[in-house]
Amino acid sequence: MTIVKDVLRFSEGLIIKSKWLLIMAICLFLSCKNSKKPVCKGNTKLSKTYVLDTISISVPDAQYNHDALFYYNNKLYAFDRLNQSIDVFNIEQKVYLTTFHFAHEGPDQINAATQIYVHNDDSIFLANDVNQVFLINGAMKKVNHWNINTRLPDTLSNNIKVYDYTLLAYAKKEVVNLPFTYNNKSKSFLFRFMPAVGSYRNTSNIKKVFELPVLAEVSVASGEVIAFHGQFPARYYASKGFPLDLYPGFTITANNDIIIQYQYNSQLLINKQFVCAKSYYSEGAIKVFETNVDLEDGEEMKGFHQDEAYVSIVNDPYNKLVYRVFQHRQEKRDAQGLMLQKPQSAFSIMAVNYSGDVVGEITLPGSKLDFFNIVPTPKGILISLENSFNYENKENYYEFLLLKNFEDIPD
């Protein structure tokens, strides 16, 4: 209950503060003689946080580490990349069901999966970092696998002047959740496409990346790239310095449209059009890293942990919304003088409809929840309390907050 009270108190305090900030901002705007319209206005549709339930599930082993969550048919599939396994829970009954470990040898061998995609109870896709995809059934038996060709066909490579590439799909707890997906309608996979262009510390190389498509579509039938999708914002390759933002996230809507988001940009790319979907709490204070010199690791990691960022985007098929998760900018040090880490940041969940309009935004405290593991369900939004700075977590229990869906939140 302490965490629920913290969440509600944190949310209400920020909303009251934000209303005063909004009034002051309006006054300042009206008094300003400069009538130039901003390119991307901030969202002002703040919403209260309604906690429907705290879900606590007893687990047999305290040593679990969930990197990605998927919901299907009242079951929660929790991928553990470190232990190469999937834990399965029944959310309705609040019980642990089983753990499946991937085979390391034999006919069902899975080679070091880095990310999963749950299509249904009997079709789970696994990807690794050497361009392999595996399909397993509900009993964790391998049904199929693909060794995706790392050379582009001439019809595509001639257009973009890139021949070698890799497909990225990676989940690491509290650091990154870079998804891939299977599209049953087109019988294809969708991945983040990363061309082989040499060192990313070289300005000309980084410009090449930002000029190329963002996603690659891979045919299930042939195991080859058949199409590209998306692009980076123009400012990424129009200036001398760039955000180190090579790994944009994406999701596919219930209408089968692709929505792409960028960590350090308030725009979304929807149906080949850029639309503004900016967090109310965005200060626009994002570090731009120069790419023609070597960065000091400390400075780069400081920016990663403390700058504001749009860290993930998730489709809600039940309400036809996408949730854009925004990490708030942090102060430089904590009470002990240590640099704050990413999981300590307060964050917002923005609800955006499929046209790019912001429906609302709720704010949640840092050091409590895992903002990379947010899962829409028919009853509400499920958020893991498995935060490494959440010292109230109970051993041998897996816990979540269940928040009210945005469509149900009263005005």
C-alpha positions in Angstrom: 0.0 0.0 0.0 2.9 2.4 0.6 3.9 2.3 -3.1 0.3 2.9 -4.1 0.1 6.0 -1.8 3.4 7.2 -3.1 2.2 6.9 -6.7 -1.1 8.7 -6.0 0.6 11.5 -3.9 3.3 11.9 -6.5 0.8 12.1 -9.4 -1.6 14.6 -7.7 1.3 16.8 -6.5 2.7 17.0 -10.0 -0.7 17.7 -11.6 -1.4 20.6 -9.1 2.1 22.0 -9.8 1.7 21.5 -13.5 -1.6 23.5 -13.6 0.2 26.5 -12.0 3.1 26.1 -14.4 0.6 26.0 -17.3 -1.1 29.2 -16.2 2.2 30.9 -15.8 3.3 29.7 -19.2 0.1 31.0 -20.8 0.6 34.4 -19.2 4.2 34.5 -20.4 3.1 33.5 -23.9 0.4 36.2 -24.1 2.9 38.8 -22.9 5.5 37.8 -25.4 5.7 39.9 -28.6 7.3 37.1 -30.6 4.4 35.4 -32.4 6.4 32.7 -33.9 4.6 29.4 -33.6 6.5 26.5 -31.9 7.3 23.5 -34.1 6.1 21.0 -31.5 3.9 22.2 -28.6 3.9 20.3 -25.4 0.9 18.2 -24.3 -1.3 19.8 -21.7 -3.8 16.9 -21.3 -2.7 15.7 -17.8 -4.7 12.9 -16.2 -4.9 11.6 -12.6 -3.5 8.2 -11.8 -6.0 5.6 -10.8 -4.6 2.4 -9.2 -7.1 -0.4 -9.7 -5.1 -3.1 -7.9 -1.7 -4.2 -6.6 -1.0 -7.7 -7.9 1.3 -9.9 -5.9 2.2 -13.3 -7.1 4.2 -15.9 -5.1 7.1 -17.3 -7.1 9.3 -20.4 -6.2 12.6 -18.7 -6.8 13.6 -15.2 -5.8 16.3 -15.1 -8.5 14.3 -13.9 -11.5 15.2 -11.2 -14.0 12.5 -10.2 -16.5 13.6 -8.2 -19.5 10.4 -8.2 -21.5 6.7 -8.9 -20.8 3.9 -10.0 -23.1 0.2 -10.5 -22.3 -2.0 -13.0 -24.0 -5.3 -14.5 -22.9 -5.0 -13.7 -19.2 -1.4 -15.0 -19.2 1.7 -13.0 -18.7 4.9 -14.2 -20.5 8.0 -12.9 -18.8 11.3 -13.3 -20.8 14.5 -13.8 -18.8 17.3 -13.2 -21.2 20.0 -14.0 -18.6 18.6 -17.4 -17.7 17.3 -18.1 -21.2 13.8 -18.9 -20.0 10.2 -17.7 -19.9 8.1 -17.5 -16.7 4.4 -17.7 -17.2 1.8 -16.2 -14.8 -2.0 -16.1 -14.7 -2.9 -12.5 -14.0 -6.6 -13.1 -13.4 -5.9 -15.7 -10.7 -2.7 -14.0 -9.6 -0.7 -17.2 -9.7 2.6 -18.4 -11.1 2.1 -21.2 -13.6 5.5 -22.5 -14.8 8.9 -21.7 -16.2 10.2 -22.9 -19.5 13.9 -23.1 -20.2 15.2 -23.0 -23.7 17.1 -26.0 -24.9 20.9 -25.5 -25.3 21.4 -28.5 -27.5 19.5 -31.1 -29.6 16.6 -30.5 -32.0 15.0 -27.8 -29.9 18.2 -25.8 -29.4 17.8 -22.0 -29.2 20.9 -19.9 -29.7 21.1 -17.1 -27.1 17.8 -15.4 -27.6 17.9 -11.6 -26.9 14.3 -10.8 -27.4 10.9 -12.5 -27.8 7.5 -11.8 -29.4 4.4 -13.7 -28.2 2.0 -14.1 -31.1 -0.3 -16.4 -29.1 -0.2 -19.2 -26.5 1.2 -21.6 -29.1 3.4 -19.4 -31.2 6.3 -17.6 -29.6 9.1 -16.1 -31.7 12.6 -15.6 -30.4 15.4 -13.5 -32.0 19.1 -13.3 -31.3 22.0 -11.0 -32.3 23.2 -13.1 -35.2 20.2 -12.6 -37.4 18.4 -15.8 -36.4 14.7 -16.2 -35.5 13.1 -19.2 -33.9 9.5 -20.3 -33.5 8.5 -22.4 -30.5 5.2 -23.7 -29.4 3.5 -23.6 -25.9 5.6 -26.6 -24.8 8.8 -24.8 -25.8 9.4 -27.2 -28.7 11.1 -25.7 -31.8 8.6 -25.5 -34.7 10.7 -23.5 -37.2 13.8 -21.4 -37.5 15.2 -18.8 -39.9 18.9 -17.9 -40.7 18.3 -14.5 -42.2 20.6 -13.5 -45.1 22.9 -10.8 -43.9 23.4 -9.5 -47.5 20.7 -7.4 -49.1 19.3 -8.5 -52.4 20.4 -6.3 -55.3 17.0 -4.8 -55.8 17.2 -3.2 -52.4 21.0 -2.7 -51.9 21.3 -0.7 -55.2 18.8 1.9 -53.9 20.5 2.6 -50.6 24.1 1.7 -51.4 24.3 -0.7 -48.4 25.0 -4.4 -48.7 25.7 -5.8 -45.3 23.5 -5.2 -42.2 22.3 -6.6 -39.0 18.8 -6.8 -37.5 18.4 -5.6 -33.9 16.1 -7.1 -31.3 17.3 -6.8 -27.7 15.9 -6.5 -24.2 18.0 -5.7 -21.2 16.3 -4.9 -17.9 16.0 -1.2 -17.1 18.3 -0.3 -20.0 16.6 -1.0 -23.3 13.7 -2.8 -24.8 14.2 -2.9 -28.6 11.4 -5.0 -30.0 10.8 -7.0 -33.1 7.4 -8.3 -34.3 5.7 -10.9 -36.4 2.9 -9.6 -38.7 0.4 -12.5 -39.4 -1.3 -10.5 -42.1 1.8 -10.0 -44.3 3.6 -13.2 -43.0 6.7 -11.2 -42.2 8.9 -10.0 -39.4 9.7 -6.4 -38.6 13.1 -5.4 -37.2 15.2 -2.4 -36.5 17.6 -2.3 -39.4 21.2 -1.4 -38.8 23.5 -1.0 -41.8 27.2 -1.9 -41.7 28.8 1.5 -42.2 31.9 1.3 -40.0 32.6 3.2 -36.8 29.6 5.2 -35.5 32.1 7.7 -34.0 32.7 9.0 -37.5 30.5 11.9 -38.6 30.1 10.7 -42.2 29.2 7.2 -41.0 26.6 8.4 -38.6 25.1 10.7 -41.3 24.8 7.6 -43.5 22.8 5.8 -40.8 20.4 8.7 -40.3 19.8 9.0 -44.1 18.7 5.3 -44.3 15.4 3.6 -43.5 14.7 2.7 -39.9 13.0 -0.7 -40.1 13.4 -3.8 -42.3 10.6 -6.2 -43.2 11.7 -9.9 -43.6 9.7 -12.5 -45.5 8.8 -15.6 -43.5 8.8 -17.6 -46.7 12.3 -16.6 -48.0 14.1 -15.3 -44.9 15.2 -12.2 -46.8 14.6 -8.5 -46.4 11.8 -7.6 -48.8 11.0 -3.9 -47.9 12.2 -1.0 -45.7 10.0 1.3 -43.6 10.5 4.7 -41.8 13.0 7.4 -41.6 14.8 9.6 -39.1 13.8 13.2 -38.5 15.6 15.6 -40.8 17.4 17.4 -38.0 19.4 14.2 -37.2 21.4 14.5 -40.4 21.2 18.3 -41.0 23.4 19.5 -38.2 27.0 18.9 -37.1 26.1 17.2 -33.9 23.5 14.4 -33.3 21.8 12.7 -30.5 23.3 9.2 -30.1 19.8 7.9 -31.1 20.5 4.9 -33.3 17.8 2.6 -31.9 14.3 4.0 -32.3 11.4 2.0 -31.0 8.3 1.0 -32.9 4.9 -0.7 -32.6 2.2 -1.9 -35.0 -1.4 -0.8 -34.3 -4.6 -2.8 -34.5 -5.0 -1.2 -37.9 -1.7 -2.7 -39.0 0.0 0.7 -39.2 3.6 1.2 -38.1 4.4 3.9 -35.6 8.0 4.8 -35.0 9.3 6.9 -32.1 12.8 8.3 -31.4 14.4 8.5 -28.0 15.3 12.1 -28.2 12.6 13.6 -30.4 9.0 14.6 -29.6 7.7 13.6 -33.0 6.2 10.2 -34.0 6.3 8.8 -37.5 2.8 7.6 -38.4 2.0 6.5 -42.0 5.1 8.2 -43.3 4.0 11.5 -41.7 5.7 13.2 -38.7 3.3 14.3 -36.0 4.0 16.1 -32.7 3.3 14.0 -29.5 5.4 15.9 -26.9 5.3 15.1 -23.2 4.1 17.9 -20.9 7.2 17.4 -18.8 9.7 17.7 -21.7 12.1 20.5 -21.1 13.7 20.0 -24.5 17.0 19.7 -22.6 18.5 16.7 -24.4 22.3 16.4 -24.9 23.4 16.5 -28.5 26.6 14.4 -28.9 29.3 15.4 -31.4 30.1 12.4 -33.5 33.4 13.5 -35.0 35.3 13.1 -31.7 35.5 10.2 -29.2 33.2 10.7 -26.3 34.2 10.2 -22.8 32.2 7.2 -21.5 31.2 9.1 -18.3 29.6 12.0 -20.3 27.8 9.6 -22.6 26.5 7.5 -19.8 25.5 10.5 -17.8 23.4 11.7 -20.7 21.9 8.2 -21.1 20.8 8.0 -17.4 19.9 11.6 -16.7 18.6 13.2 -19.9 14.9 13.1 -20.8 14.0 10.4 -23.3 11.1 8.6 -24.9 12.2 5.2 -23.8 9.5 2.9 -25.3 6.2 2.7 -27.2 3.5 0.1 -26.7 0.3 -0.7 -28.6 -2.9 -1.1 -26.7 -5.2 -3.1 -29.0 -8.1 -3.0 -26.6 -8.5 0.7 -26.7 -6.7 1.5 -30.0 -4.1 3.7 -28.3 -0.4 3.6 -28.1 1.5 4.4 -24.9 4.5 6.5 -25.2 6.8 6.2 -22.1 8.7 9.3 -21.3 11.7 9.4 -18.9 11.9 12.8 -17.0 15.1 14.7 -16.8 16.9 14.1 -13.6 19.1 16.2 -11.3 22.8 15.5 -11.4 23.3 13.9 -8.0 21.3 12.1 -5.3 21.5 12.8 -1.5 24.7 10.8 -1.3 26.3 12.7 -4.1 26.0 9.9 -6.6 24.8 10.2 -10.2 21.2 9.1 -10.6 20.6 6.0 -12.6 17.9 5.5 -15.3 15.5 3.4 -13.0 15.5 6.3 -10.5 13.8 8.7 -12.9 10.2 9.8 -12.6 8.4 9.0 -15.8 5.1 9.6 -17.7 2.9 7.4 -19.7 1.3 9.3 -22.6 -1.8 7.9 -24.3 -1.8 8.7 -28.0 -4.5 7.7 -30.5 -3.7 6.2 -33.9 -3.8 9.6 -35.5 -1.1 11.0 -33.2 -3.4 13.0 -30.9 -2.5 13.0 -27.2 -5.4 11.6 -25.2 -3.8 12.1 -21.7 -0.6 11.7 -19.7 -0.1 10.2 -16.2 3.1 10.6 -14.2 4.7 8.1 -11.9 7.6 8.2 -9.4 11.1 6.9 -9.9 12.7 4.1 -8.0 9.4 2.2 -7.8 8.4 0.8 -11.2 10.0 -0.7 -14.2 9.0 1.7 -17.0 10.4 -0.7 -19.7 7.8 -3.3 -18.7 4.4 -1.8 -19.3 1.7 -4.2 -20.6 -1.8 -3.2 -21.7 -4.6 -5.7 -20.7 -8.4 -5.5 -21.1 -8.7 -4.5 -17.5 -6.0 -1.9 -17.3 -2.3 -1.1 -17.7 0.0 -3.5 -15.9 3.4 -2.1 -14.7 6.1 -4.2 -13.1 7.3 -3.2 -9.6 10.6 -5.0 -10.4 12.8 -1.9 -10.1 16.3 -2.4 -8.8 15.9 0.7 -6.5 12.5 -0.5 -5.1 13.6 -1.7 -1.7 10.0 -2.4 -0.7 9.8 -5.4 -3.0 9.2 -8.7 -1.3 11.5 -11.6 -1.9 9.8 -14.6 -3.6 7.0 -12.3 -4.9 6.5 -10.8 -8.3 4.4 -7.6 -8.0 2.6 -5.2 -10.3 0.4 -2.1 -10.3 -2.8 -2.3 -12.4 -3.7 1.2 -13.6 -7.0 2.3 -15.0 -7.1 2.5 -18.8 -7.0 6.0 -20.2 -10.4 5.4 -22.0 -12.0 4.9 -18.5 -10.4 7.9 -16.8 -13.0 10.6 -16.2 -12.3 14.1 -17.4 
